[in-house]
Amino acid sequence: MLDVGERIGAWWPWLLGWFLLSSLVAFVAHGRDKRAARLGRRRTPERTLHLLELIGGWPGALLAMTVFHHKTRKASYFLVTASIVVAWIAVGVFVVRSRFGSGG
């Protein structure tokens, strides 16, 4: 029976593509929301932005937050985003350890 790391290892090109695509979508969504905020138009709900982060777009969301200076002062928003990032990093550590061992 294959372990988790081996199963994920076979899918890494698709996962990388998913992360890139979802990051692009999250980046654009944050940029559009920032523009809507400046123009006083209808905003993208925060739960939608967080969902994009949760499905793998967190790198794009973090980049957008930096580039557009968007949602950087709202502590509650940042706390949820940071939790999503920590969860994804934990998953990544789990997968790497499953694939390559704990290293000691």
Summary of the structure (lengths in Angstrom):
residues: 104
radius of gyration: 16.1
end to end distance: 23.3
largest distance: 55.7
contacts: 278
relative contact order: 0.17
helix: 81%
strand: 0%
